[in-house]
């Protein structure tokens, strides 16, 4: 008896649209990570990239619970030894609001080559317009 291993062609992947307006960041990121990793598909295989593409719009209007707007820090290295810059979530929201969602989803994906491949299928836009209308994305609601 042989084990069935699904084959995924690039054209077979579904496209999903998530509106981040007034959504909680963690719940939205968890739903996006599930779709990207393929856990919502019946043909889910842990060692294959069977997930779909996710488009997130209105990233500037995502909601952070509690006092995370002031206390949550986003850090990145400066390139000099031992140095890094940090910014509060409210400052990151002003400068690059899509970074909030990108980093939350990246943290929920595997830290391997497979996780990096899954992450490339995430498209985040600060406003309501996106460049993927030709793919006819299906709207998804986050509860």
C-alpha positions in Angstrom: 0.0 0.0 0.0 1.3 3.4 -0.9 0.9 6.7 0.9 -1.1 9.4 -0.9 0.9 12.7 -1.2 -1.1 15.6 -2.8 0.5 17.6 -5.6 -0.2 21.3 -5.6 0.2 23.3 -8.8 0.6 27.1 -8.4 -2.7 27.6 -10.3 -4.7 25.4 -7.8 -4.2 27.7 -4.9 -7.2 29.7 -3.7 -7.1 33.4 -3.0 -8.8 34.9 0.2 -9.5 38.4 1.2 -9.6 39.5 4.8 -10.8 43.0 5.9 -8.8 44.0 9.0 -11.0 47.0 9.9 -12.0 46.7 13.6 -10.6 43.1 13.8 -8.3 42.0 16.7 -4.8 41.6 15.5 -4.1 38.1 17.0 -7.4 36.5 15.8 -6.8 37.9 12.3 -3.2 36.7 12.2 -4.2 33.2 13.4 -6.8 32.9 10.7 -4.4 34.1 8.0 -1.7 31.7 9.3 -4.1 28.8 9.1 -5.0 29.6 5.5 -1.3 30.1 4.5 -0.2 26.8 6.0 -3.1 24.9 4.4 -4.7 23.7 7.7 -8.1 24.7 6.3 -7.7 22.3 3.3 -8.8 18.7 3.4 -5.5 17.8 1.7 -3.4 19.3 4.5 0.1 17.8 4.7 2.5 19.1 7.3 5.6 18.9 5.2 4.1 20.5 2.0 3.0 24.0 1.2 -0.7 23.3 0.4 -2.1 26.7 1.6 -3.7 29.5 -0.3 -2.9 33.2 -0.8 -4.2 35.7 1.7 -4.8 39.4 1.0 -5.3 41.7 4.0 -6.8 45.1 3.4 -7.3 48.1 5.8 -4.3 47.1 7.9 -4.1 50.6 9.4 -7.4 50.0 11.2 -6.6 46.7 13.0 -7.4 46.7 16.7 -5.0 45.9 19.5 -6.4 44.9 22.8 -5.5 46.4 26.2 -2.6 48.9 26.3 -0.6 47.2 23.5 -0.7 50.3 21.4 1.7 52.0 23.9 3.5 48.9 25.4 4.0 46.5 22.5 7.5 47.0 21.0 8.6 46.2 17.4 12.4 45.8 17.2 14.8 45.4 14.3 18.6 45.4 14.1 20.4 48.5 12.8 23.2 46.6 11.2 25.8 47.6 13.8 27.0 45.1 16.4 24.8 45.0 19.5 22.4 47.7 18.3 18.7 47.6 17.5 15.9 50.1 17.1 12.5 49.7 18.8 9.2 51.5 18.2 5.8 51.3 20.0 2.9 49.8 18.0 1.2 53.2 17.7 4.4 54.6 16.0 4.6 51.6 13.7 0.9 52.0 12.8 1.7 55.6 11.6 4.8 54.7 9.7 4.1 51.3 8.2 0.7 49.8 9.4 1.1 46.7 7.3 4.1 45.7 9.4 1.8 45.0 12.4 0.0 42.2 10.5 3.1 40.9 8.7 5.0 40.3 11.9 2.1 38.8 13.7 1.5 36.3 10.9 5.2 35.6 10.4 5.4 34.7 14.1 2.7 32.1 13.7 4.2 30.3 10.7 7.0 27.6 11.0 10.5 28.9 11.3 11.8 26.9 8.3 12.2 27.1 4.6 8.6 26.0 4.4 7.4 28.8 6.6 9.2 31.4 4.5 7.6 30.0 1.4 4.2 30.2 3.1 4.9 33.8 4.1 5.5 34.9 0.5 1.8 34.3 -0.2 0.7 37.0 2.3 -0.2 40.4 0.8 -1.0 43.2 3.2 -2.3 46.7 2.2 -2.8 49.6 4.6 -5.9 50.9 2.7 -9.0 49.4 1.1 -7.4 49.0 -2.4 -5.4 45.9 -3.5 -3.7 44.8 -6.8 -5.2 41.3 -6.9 -8.7 41.8 -8.3 -8.0 39.6 -11.3 -7.5 36.6 -8.9 -11.1 37.0 -7.7 -10.3 36.5 -3.9 -13.1 35.0 -1.7 -13.9 37.3 1.3 -13.3 35.7 4.7 -14.8 36.9 8.0 -12.8 36.6 11.2 -14.9 35.9 14.3 
